[in-house]
Amino acid sequence: MPLWLGVILIRLSLFFKTLSSSKGYSLRSGTSLSYTRAREVVLAKFRAIGVDTSGIGLHSLRIGGASAALNSGVPDHVIKNHGRWKSDSAKDLYCRENLRRQLLATSRIGL
């Protein structure tokens, strides 16, 4: 995923906050927003910049944002706190390392 798309995902995820109930989403202002409408808004924003939205859902915001942060060097504990994950294993389900980061260990030891 390009870094610019990760930044957009993070900004969109900050726009929404998950409610503790099954009622959907709410804006930071407290105004309620259904899951369907939130998804429509997000997908419309992506389509407006030419992104294929066939494989994108609202959960993509968490995965894309966490992955972009990880691959940009944001410390794990910051990603964990921002994503509201209580365990490292929960955070790790959302963080997808790019190839450059996966090869970092071997390149640092000269392999």
N, CA, C and O atoms as CSV, one atom per row, in Angstrom:
chain,resi,resn,atom,element,x,y,z
A,1,MET,N,N,0.847,-1.169,0.000
A,1,MET,CA,C,0.000,0.000,0.000
A,1,MET,C,C,0.897,1.238,0.000
A,1,MET,O,O,1.852,1.319,0.772
A,2,PRO,N,N,0.587,2.194,-0.862
A,2,PRO,CA,C,1.381,3.422,-0.875
A,2,PRO,C,C,1.221,4.198,0.434
A,2,PRO,O,O,0.167,4.162,1.068
A,3,LEU,N,N,2.272,4.890,0.820
A,3,LEU,CA,C,2.235,5.652,2.066
A,3,LEU,C,C,1.120,6.688,2.064
A,3,LEU,O,O,0.463,6.886,3.085
A,4,TRP,N,N,0.894,7.357,0.922
A,4,TRP,CA,C,-0.154,8.388,0.858
A,4,TRP,C,C,-1.526,7.803,1.161
A,4,TRP,O,O,-2.362,8.463,1.778
A,5,LEU,N,N,-1.765,6.553,0.724
A,5,LEU,CA,C,-3.049,5.922,1.006
A,5,LEU,C,C,-3.160,5.593,2.489
A,5,LEU,O,O,-4.234,5.721,3.077
A,6,GLY,N,N,-2.050,5.168,3.095
A,6,GLY,CA,C,-2.042,4.921,4.534
A,6,GLY,C,C,-2.367,6.166,5.326
A,6,GLY,O,O,-3.096,6.106,6.316
A,7,VAL,N,N,-1.821,7.313,4.890
A,7,VAL,CA,C,-2.103,8.584,5.563
A,7,VAL,C,C,-3.587,8.922,5.458
A,7,VAL,O,O,-4.200,9.359,6.432
A,8,ILE,N,N,-4.160,8.720,4.279
A,8,ILE,CA,C,-5.600,8.972,4.111
A,8,ILE,C,C,-6.403,8.062,5.025
A,8,ILE,O,O,-7.370,8.501,5.647
A,9,LEU,N,N,-6.009,6.796,5.110
A,9,LEU,CA,C,-6.725,5.850,5.973
A,9,LEU,C,C,-6.663,6.274,7.432
A,9,LEU,O,O,-7.660,6.188,8.149
A,10,ILE,N,N,-5.501,6.729,7.872
A,10,ILE,CA,C,-5.364,7.186,9.259
A,10,ILE,C,C,-6.254,8.393,9.501
A,10,ILE,O,O,-6.948,8.459,10.515
A,11,ARG,N,N,-6.240,9.347,8.581
A,11,ARG,CA,C,-7.077,10.547,8.759
A,11,ARG,C,C,-8.559,10.209,8.786
A,11,ARG,O,O,-9.309,10.774,9.582
A,12,LEU,N,N,-8.988,9.289,7.923
A,12,LEU,CA,C,-10.391,8.880,7.941
A,12,LEU,C,C,-10.733,8.143,9.226
A,12,LEU,O,O,-11.821,8.323,9.774
A,13,SER,N,N,-9.808,7.311,9.712
A,13,SER,CA,C,-10.098,6.573,10.943
A,13,SER,C,C,-10.196,7.503,12.136
A,13,SER,O,O,-10.933,7.219,13.080
A,14,LEU,N,N,-9.462,8.618,12.112
A,14,LEU,CA,C,-9.563,9.592,13.195
A,14,LEU,C,C,-10.899,10.337,13.135
A,14,LEU,O,O,-11.375,10.848,14.149
A,15,PHE,N,N,-11.501,10.397,11.942
A,15,PHE,CA,C,-12.774,11.080,11.763
A,15,PHE,C,C,-13.909,10.305,12.437
A,15,PHE,O,O,-14.872,10.888,12.936
A,16,PHE,N,N,-13.771,8.986,12.438
A,16,PHE,CA,C,-14.791,8.127,13.051
A,16,PHE,C,C,-14.282,7.562,14.369
A,16,PHE,O,O,-13.077,7.382,14.547
A,17,LYS,N,N,-15.183,7.285,15.278
A,17,LYS,CA,C,-14.825,6.523,16.477
A,17,LYS,C,C,-15.904,5.467,16.662
A,17,LYS,O,O,-17.087,5.748,16.469
A,18,THR,N,N,-15.516,4.285,17.025
A,18,THR,CA,C,-16.461,3.182,17.169
A,18,THR,C,C,-17.250,3.327,18.453
A,18,THR,O,O,-16.694,3.620,19.511
A,19,LEU,N,N,-18.539,3.121,18.348
A,19,LEU,CA,C,-19.382,3.106,19.537
A,19,LEU,C,C,-19.256,1.761,20.224
A,19,LEU,O,O,-18.913,0.769,19.580
A,20,SER,N,N,-19.524,1.708,21.507
A,20,SER,CA,C,-19.421,0.451,22.241
A,20,SER,C,C,-20.627,-0.447,22.000
A,20,SER,O,O,-20.636,-1.596,22.442
A,21,SER,N,N,-21.626,0.049,21.320
A,21,SER,CA,C,-22.810,-0.760,21.032
A,21,SER,C,C,-22.832,-1.127,19.553
A,21,SER,O,O,-21.907,-0.794,18.813
A,22,SER,N,N,-23.864,-1.797,19.136
A,22,SER,CA,C,-23.984,-2.201,17.734
A,22,SER,C,C,-24.728,-1.161,16.905
A,22,SER,O,O,-25.182,-1.466,15.802
A,23,LYS,N,N,-24.859,0.045,17.411
A,23,LYS,CA,C,-25.625,1.077,16.710
A,23,LYS,C,C,-24.894,1.646,15.502
A,23,LYS,O,O,-25.521,2.308,14.675
A,24,GLY,N,N,-23.612,1.416,15.372
A,24,GLY,CA,C,-22.891,1.911,14.218
A,24,GLY,C,C,-21.727,2.780,14.626
A,24,GLY,O,O,-20.946,2.405,15.500
A,25,TYR,N,N,-21.603,3.923,14.013
A,25,TYR,CA,C,-20.491,4.830,14.257
A,25,TYR,C,C,-21.036,6.185,14.687
A,25,TYR,O,O,-22.215,6.488,14.501
A,26,SER,N,N,-20.158,6.989,15.263
A,26,SER,CA,C,-20.555,8.357,15.568
A,26,SER,C,C,-19.418,9.285,15.168
A,26,SER,O,O,-18.247,8.906,15.193
A,27,LEU,N,N,-19.778,10.485,14.806
A,27,LEU,CA,C,-18.786,11.491,14.515
A,27,LEU,C,C,-18.218,11.979,15.835
A,27,LEU,O,O,-18.846,11.815,16.880
A,28,ARG,N,N,-17.047,12.570,15.797
A,28,ARG,CA,C,-16.456,13.076,17.036
A,28,ARG,C,C,-17.356,14.115,17.702
A,28,ARG,O,O,-17.260,14.345,18.907
A,29,SER,N,N,-18.223,14.735,16.918
A,29,SER,CA,C,-19.144,15.722,17.487
A,29,SER,C,C,-20.265,15.063,18.283
A,29,SER,O,O,-21.002,15.749,18.991
A,30,GLY,N,N,-20.406,13.736,18.176
A,30,GLY,CA,C,-21.450,13.030,18.899
A,30,GLY,C,C,-22.646,12.679,18.032
A,30,GLY,O,O,-23.531,11.945,18.472
A,31,THR,N,N,-22.688,13.192,16.805
A,31,THR,CA,C,-23.775,12.886,15.891
A,31,THR,C,C,-23.657,11.437,15.434
A,31,THR,O,O,-22.575,10.987,15.057
A,32,SER,N,N,-24.772,10.706,15.467
A,32,SER,CA,C,-24.703,9.293,15.089
A,32,SER,C,C,-24.647,9.134,13.571
A,32,SER,O,O,-25.113,9.991,12.820
A,33,LEU,N,N,-24.073,8.033,13.148
A,33,LEU,CA,C,-23.884,7.746,11.735
A,33,LEU,C,C,-23.978,6.240,11.579
A,33,LEU,O,O,-23.259,5.502,12.252
A,34,SER,N,N,-24.856,5.772,10.699
A,34,SER,CA,C,-25.002,4.326,10.518
A,34,SER,C,C,-23.774,3.744,9.839
A,34,SER,O,O,-23.020,4.455,9.174
A,35,TYR,N,N,-23.585,2.454,10.014
A,35,TYR,CA,C,-22.475,1.768,9.360
A,35,TYR,C,C,-22.570,1.960,7.848
A,35,TYR,O,O,-21.574,2.261,7.190
A,36,THR,N,N,-23.768,1.786,7.306
A,36,THR,CA,C,-23.975,1.895,5.861
A,36,THR,C,C,-23.588,3.275,5.355
A,36,THR,O,O,-22.905,3.392,4.337
A,37,ARG,N,N,-24.017,4.326,6.057
A,37,ARG,CA,C,-23.695,5.687,5.627
A,37,ARG,C,C,-22.197,5.966,5.780
A,37,ARG,O,O,-21.596,6.599,4.912
A,38,ALA,N,N,-21.597,5.505,6.864
A,38,ALA,CA,C,-20.159,5.698,7.058
A,38,ALA,C,C,-19.388,5.028,5.928
A,38,ALA,O,O,-18.434,5.597,5.397
A,39,ARG,N,N,-19.801,3.825,5.563
A,39,ARG,CA,C,-19.144,3.111,4.471
A,39,ARG,C,C,-19.311,3.861,3.159
A,39,ARG,O,O,-18.363,3.967,2.381
A,40,GLU,N,N,-20.503,4.382,2.905
A,40,GLU,CA,C,-20.747,5.159,1.689
A,40,GLU,C,C,-19.827,6.369,1.608
A,40,GLU,O,O,-19.264,6.653,0.551
A,41,VAL,N,N,-19.673,7.082,2.719
A,41,VAL,CA,C,-18.829,8.278,2.762
A,41,VAL,C,C,-17.375,7.918,2.475
A,41,VAL,O,O,-16.714,8.570,1.667
A,42,VAL,N,N,-16.887,6.885,3.135
A,42,VAL,CA,C,-15.491,6.471,2.959
A,42,VAL,C,C,-15.238,6.028,1.523
A,42,VAL,O,O,-14.261,6.454,0.907
A,43,LEU,N,N,-16.107,5.178,0.986
A,43,LEU,CA,C,-15.907,4.682,-0.370
A,43,LEU,C,C,-16.011,5.802,-1.402
A,43,LEU,O,O,-15.292,5.785,-2.402
A,44,ALA,N,N,-16.881,6.760,-1.179
A,44,ALA,CA,C,-16.991,7.902,-2.091
A,44,ALA,C,C,-15.703,8.716,-2.110
A,44,ALA,O,O,-15.274,9.181,-3.166
A,45,LYS,N,N,-15.083,8.889,-0.936
A,45,LYS,CA,C,-13.809,9.622,-0.864
A,45,LYS,C,C,-12.721,8.895,-1.644
A,45,LYS,O,O,-11.938,9.523,-2.357
A,46,PHE,N,N,-12.670,7.570,-1.508
A,46,PHE,CA,C,-11.676,6.799,-2.248
A,46,PHE,C,C,-11.928,6.855,-3.754
A,46,PHE,O,O,-10.993,7.022,-4.536
A,47,ARG,N,N,-13.191,6.715,-4.159
A,47,ARG,CA,C,-13.507,6.775,-5.584
A,47,ARG,C,C,-13.147,8.136,-6.170
A,47,ARG,O,O,-12.718,8.226,-7.320
A,48,ALA,N,N,-13.320,9.185,-5.386
A,48,ALA,CA,C,-13.023,10.546,-5.853
A,48,ALA,C,C,-11.543,10.730,-6.192
A,48,ALA,O,O,-11.193,11.587,-7.004
A,49,ILE,N,N,-10.676,9.928,-5.572
A,49,ILE,CA,C,-9.249,10.047,-5.877
A,49,ILE,C,C,-8.768,8.878,-6.746
A,49,ILE,O,O,-7.567,8.673,-6.917
A,50,GLY,N,N,-9.730,8.111,-7.293
A,50,GLY,CA,C,-9.390,7.074,-8.251
A,50,GLY,C,C,-8.976,5.732,-7.688
A,50,GLY,O,O,-8.349,4.939,-8.390
A,51,VAL,N,N,-9.312,5.457,-6.426
A,51,VAL,CA,C,-8.948,4.178,-5.807
A,51,VAL,C,C,-10.044,3.156,-6.083
A,51,VAL,O,O,-11.228,3.451,-5.921
A,52,ASP,N,N,-9.645,1.945,-6.501
A,52,ASP,CA,C,-10.591,0.848,-6.689
A,52,ASP,C,C,-11.106,0.432,-5.318
A,52,ASP,O,O,-10.321,0.028,-4.460
A,53,THR,N,N,-12.402,0.525,-5.103
A,53,THR,CA,C,-12.983,0.271,-3.778
A,53,THR,C,C,-13.574,-1.121,-3.628
A,53,THR,O,O,-14.254,-1.399,-2.640
A,54,SER,N,N,-13.327,-2.000,-4.592
A,54,SER,CA,C,-13.954,-3.321,-4.547
A,54,SER,C,C,-13.530,-4.138,-3.321
A,54,SER,O,O,-14.311,-4.959,-2.841
A,55,GLY,N,N,-12.329,-3.936,-2.809
A,55,GLY,CA,C,-11.878,-4.711,-1.654
A,55,GLY,C,C,-11.722,-3.887,-0.392
A,55,GLY,O,O,-11.021,-4.299,0.533
A,56,ILE,N,N,-12.369,-2.719,-0.341
A,56,ILE,CA,C,-12.202,-1.818,0.808
A,56,ILE,C,C,-13.490,-1.753,1.618
A,56,ILE,O,O,-14.578,-1.576,1.070
A,57,GLY,N,N,-13.347,-1.898,2.928
A,57,GLY,CA,C,-14.458,-1.722,3.855
A,57,GLY,C,C,-13.999,-0.832,4.990
A,57,GLY,O,O,-12.858,-0.369,4.983
A,58,LEU,N,N,-14.836,-0.587,5.941
A,58,LEU,CA,C,-14.459,0.289,7.052
A,58,LEU,C,C,-13.329,-0.317,7.881
A,58,LEU,O,O,-12.523,0.414,8.456
A,59,HIS,N,N,-13.265,-1.643,7.945
A,59,HIS,CA,C,-12.192,-2.265,8.717
A,59,HIS,C,C,-10.838,-2.053,8.052
A,59,HIS,O,O,-9.794,-2.153,8.697
A,60,SER,N,N,-10.869,-1.760,6.761
A,60,SER,CA,C,-9.629,-1.454,6.043
A,60,SER,C,C,-8.945,-0.228,6.630
A,60,SER,O,O,-7.726,-0.089,6.525
A,61,LEU,N,N,-9.716,0.660,7.246
A,61,LEU,CA,C,-9.134,1.855,7.865
A,61,LEU,C,C,-8.183,1.464,8.987
A,61,LEU,O,O,-7.095,2.027,9.111
A,62,ARG,N,N,-8.592,0.507,9.798
A,62,ARG,CA,C,-7.736,0.074,10.910
A,62,ARG,C,C,-6.508,-0.671,10.400
A,62,ARG,O,O,-5.392,-0.413,10.852
A,63,ILE,N,N,-6.706,-1.584,9.471
A,63,ILE,CA,C,-5.584,-2.353,8.937
A,63,ILE,C,C,-4.623,-1.439,8.183
A,63,ILE,O,O,-3.413,-1.490,8.405
A,64,GLY,N,N,-5.153,-0.613,7.299
A,64,GLY,CA,C,-4.305,0.273,6.500
A,64,GLY,C,C,-3.582,1.301,7.345
A,64,GLY,O,O,-2.398,1.559,7.134
A,65,GLY,N,N,-4.283,1.889,8.298
A,65,GLY,CA,C,-3.667,2.890,9.164
A,65,GLY,C,C,-2.579,2.301,10.046
A,65,GLY,O,O,-1.499,2.875,10.184
A,66,ALA,N,N,-2.871,1.151,10.642
A,66,ALA,CA,C,-1.884,0.499,11.515
A,66,ALA,C,C,-0.671,0.042,10.711
A,66,ALA,O,O,0.465,0.180,11.165
A,67,SER,N,N,-0.908,-0.500,9.524
A,67,SER,CA,C,0.194,-0.957,8.676
A,67,SER,C,C,1.057,0.205,8.204
A,67,SER,O,O,2.284,0.115,8.221
A,68,ALA,N,N,0.420,1.294,7.783
A,68,ALA,CA,C,1.180,2.462,7.334
A,68,ALA,C,C,2.014,3.039,8.467
A,68,ALA,O,O,3.159,3.440,8.262
A,69,ALA,N,N,1.440,3.080,9.659
A,69,ALA,CA,C,2.181,3.600,10.812
A,69,ALA,C,C,3.381,2.703,11.121
A,69,ALA,O,O,4.484,3.201,11.344
A,70,LEU,N,N,3.173,1.389,11.135
A,70,LEU,CA,C,4.250,0.446,11.415
A,70,LEU,C,C,5.381,0.589,10.403
A,70,LEU,O,O,6.551,0.652,10.779
A,71,ASN,N,N,5.035,0.638,9.131
A,71,ASN,CA,C,6.034,0.704,8.065
A,71,ASN,C,C,6.695,2.072,7.956
A,71,ASN,O,O,7.697,2.223,7.258
A,72,SER,N,N,6.144,3.064,8.636
A,72,SER,CA,C,6.750,4.394,8.671
A,72,SER,C,C,7.617,4.596,9.907
A,72,SER,O,O,8.181,5.671,10.111
A,73,GLY,N,N,7.721,3.551,10.731
A,73,GLY,CA,C,8.596,3.621,11.893
A,73,GLY,C,C,7.940,4.075,13.181
A,73,GLY,O,O,8.640,4.353,14.154
A,74,VAL,N,N,6.618,4.158,13.221
A,74,VAL,CA,C,5.923,4.523,14.456
A,74,VAL,C,C,6.112,3.380,15.452
A,74,VAL,O,O,5.910,2.220,15.093
A,75,PRO,N,N,6.496,3.680,16.697
A,75,PRO,CA,C,6.709,2.622,17.688
A,75,PRO,C,C,5.459,1.769,17.919
A,75,PRO,O,O,4.333,2.264,17.888
A,76,ASP,N,N,5.692,0.477,18.152
A,76,ASP,CA,C,4.582,-0.463,18.355
A,76,ASP,C,C,3.626,-0.027,19.451
A,76,ASP,O,O,2.411,-0.145,19.291
A,77,HIS,N,N,4.156,0.480,20.573
A,77,HIS,CA,C,3.272,0.841,21.688
A,77,HIS,C,C,2.356,2.012,21.316
A,77,HIS,O,O,1.246,2.114,21.839
A,78,VAL,N,N,2.800,2.881,20.433
A,78,VAL,CA,C,1.961,4.007,19.992
A,78,VAL,C,C,0.833,3.486,19.102
A,78,VAL,O,O,-0.317,3.903,19.237
A,79,ILE,N,N,1.171,2.575,18.198
A,79,ILE,CA,C,0.151,1.967,17.330
A,79,ILE,C,C,-0.871,1.217,18.174
A,79,ILE,O,O,-2.075,1.314,17.938
A,80,LYS,N,N,-0.387,0.478,19.148
A,80,LYS,CA,C,-1.262,-0.301,20.034
A,80,LYS,C,C,-2.229,0.613,20.792
A,80,LYS,O,O,-3.420,0.317,20.884
A,81,ASN,N,N,-1.722,1.709,21.327
A,81,ASN,CA,C,-2.582,2.648,22.059
A,81,ASN,C,C,-3.589,3.318,21.140
A,81,ASN,O,O,-4.764,3.446,21.486
A,82,HIS,N,N,-3.131,3.747,19.968
A,82,HIS,CA,C,-4.025,4.433,19.033
A,82,HIS,C,C,-5.140,3.508,18.554
A,82,HIS,O,O,-6.282,3.932,18.378
A,83,GLY,N,N,-4.788,2.227,18.343
A,83,GLY,CA,C,-5.790,1.268,17.893
A,83,GLY,C,C,-6.653,0.697,19.001
A,83,GLY,O,O,-7.580,-0.071,18.741
A,84,ARG,N,N,-6.352,1.070,20.240
A,84,ARG,CA,C,-7.086,0.595,21.413
A,84,ARG,C,C,-7.015,-0.919,21.551
A,84,ARG,O,O,-7.993,-1.561,21.933
A,85,TRP,N,N,-5.830,-1.498,21.231
A,85,TRP,CA,C,-5.624,-2.928,21.402
A,85,TRP,C,C,-4.973,-3.172,22.743
A,85,TRP,O,O,-4.021,-2.482,23.107
A,86,LYS,N,N,-5.471,-4.140,23.481
A,86,LYS,CA,C,-4.939,-4.435,24.812
A,86,LYS,C,C,-3.745,-5.383,24.767
A,86,LYS,O,O,-2.938,-5.404,25.697
A,87,SER,N,N,-3.625,-6.153,23.716
A,87,SER,CA,C,-2.522,-7.109,23.641
A,87,SER,C,C,-1.731,-6.907,22.349
A,87,SER,O,O,-2.237,-6.371,21.363
A,88,ASP,N,N,-0.481,-7.353,22.388
A,88,ASP,CA,C,0.352,-7.282,21.191
A,88,ASP,C,C,-0.195,-8.201,20.101
A,88,ASP,O,O,-0.109,-7.877,18.916
A,89,SER,N,N,-0.751,-9.334,20.490
A,89,SER,CA,C,-1.264,-10.268,19.484
A,89,SER,C,C,-2.459,-9.664,18.734
A,89,SER,O,O,-2.613,-9.898,17.535
A,90,ALA,N,N,-3.298,-8.896,19.422
A,90,ALA,CA,C,-4.414,-8.220,18.751
A,90,ALA,C,C,-3.882,-7.174,17.778
A,90,ALA,O,O,-4.360,-7.075,16.648
A,91,LYS,N,N,-2.893,-6.392,18.215
A,91,LYS,CA,C,-2.290,-5.377,17.340
A,91,LYS,C,C,-1.663,-6.024,16.119
A,91,LYS,O,O,-1.794,-5.526,15.001
A,92,ASP,N,N,-0.980,-7.138,16.342
A,92,ASP,CA,C,-0.272,-7.807,15.259
A,92,ASP,C,C,-1.206,-8.321,14.158
A,92,ASP,O,O,-0.782,-8.479,13.013
A,93,LEU,N,N,-2.463,-8.581,14.496
A,93,LEU,CA,C,-3.430,-9.002,13.478
A,93,LEU,C,C,-3.704,-7.893,12.469
A,93,LEU,O,O,-4.080,-8.170,11.330
A,94,TYR,N,N,-3.518,-6.641,12.878
A,94,TYR,CA,C,-3.820,-5.496,12.025
A,94,TYR,C,C,-2.601,-4.918,11.320
A,94,TYR,O,O,-2.744,-4.250,10.296
A,95,CYS,N,N,-1.420,-5.160,11.843
A,95,CYS,CA,C,-0.189,-4.576,11.283
A,95,CYS,C,C,0.408,-5.498,10.237
A,95,CYS,O,O,0.801,-6.624,10.543
A,96,ARG,N,N,0.473,-5.023,9.007
A,96,ARG,CA,C,1.045,-5.793,7.904
A,96,ARG,C,C,2.359,-5.141,7.486
A,96,ARG,O,O,2.379,-4.004,7.015
A,97,GLU,N,N,3.445,-5.871,7.664
A,97,GLU,CA,C,4.760,-5.339,7.310
A,97,GLU,C,C,4.975,-5.394,5.802
A,97,GLU,O,O,4.614,-6.371,5.146
A,98,ASN,N,N,5.576,-4.321,5.258
A,98,ASN,CA,C,5.940,-4.366,3.853
A,98,ASN,C,C,7.250,-5.135,3.706
A,98,ASN,O,O,7.909,-5.444,4.699
A,99,LEU,N,N,7.624,-5.443,2.466
A,99,LEU,CA,C,8.810,-6.264,2.223
A,99,LEU,C,C,10.070,-5.601,2.767
A,99,LEU,O,O,10.928,-6.284,3.327
A,100,ARG,N,N,10.197,-4.291,2.614
A,100,ARG,CA,C,11.389,-3.585,3.106
A,100,ARG,C,C,11.570,-3.788,4.604
A,100,ARG,O,O,12.684,-4.022,5.073
A,101,ARG,N,N,10.479,-3.699,5.350
A,101,ARG,CA,C,10.557,-3.891,6.801
A,101,ARG,C,C,10.827,-5.352,7.154
A,101,ARG,O,O,11.538,-5.638,8.117
A,102,GLN,N,N,10.263,-6.268,6.383
A,102,GLN,CA,C,10.494,-7.691,6.637
A,102,GLN,C,C,11.964,-8.051,6.452
A,102,GLN,O,O,12.488,-8.914,7.156
A,103,LEU,N,N,12.625,-7.395,5.514
A,103,LEU,CA,C,14.028,-7.696,5.228
A,103,LEU,C,C,15.002,-6.873,6.058
A,103,LEU,O,O,16.215,-7.021,5.917
A,104,LEU,N,N,14.483,-6.009,6.922
A,104,LEU,CA,C,15.331,-5.116,7.719
A,104,LEU,C,C,16.331,-5.883,8.585
A,104,LEU,O,O,17.503,-5.512,8.641
A,105,ALA,N,N,15.896,-6.924,9.247
A,105,ALA,CA,C,16.796,-7.673,10.140
A,105,ALA,C,C,17.979,-8.260,9.371
A,105,ALA,O,O,19.128,-8.127,9.794
A,106,THR,N,N,17.697,-8.905,8.248
A,106,THR,CA,C,18.794,-9.505,7.486
A,106,THR,C,C,19.716,-8.465,6.882
A,106,THR,O,O,20.923,-8.691,6.793
A,107,SER,N,N,19.171,-7.324,6.463
A,107,SER,CA,C,20.044,-6.305,5.882
A,107,SER,C,C,20.920,-5.655,6.943
A,107,SER,O,O,22.045,-5.251,6.648
A,108,ARG,N,N,20.432,-5.550,8.153
A,108,ARG,CA,C,21.240,-4.928,9.226
A,108,ARG,C,C,22.400,-5.815,9.689
A,108,ARG,O,O,23.409,-5.321,10.193
A,109,ILE,N,N,22.242,-7.123,9.512
A,109,ILE,CA,C,23.355,-7.992,9.905
A,109,ILE,C,C,24.206,-8.385,8.694
A,109,ILE,O,O,25.098,-9.228,8.799
A,110,GLY,N,N,23.923,-7.770,7.554
A,110,GLY,CA,C,24.754,-7.933,6.377
A,110,GLY,C,C,24.515,-9.168,5.547
A,110,GLY,O,O,25.406,-9.603,4.818
A,111,LEU,N,N,23.322,-9.750,5.639
A,111,LEU,CA,C,23.010,-10.940,4.830
A,111,LEU,C,C,22.351,-10.564,3.534
A,111,LEU,O,O,22.021,-11.439,2.732
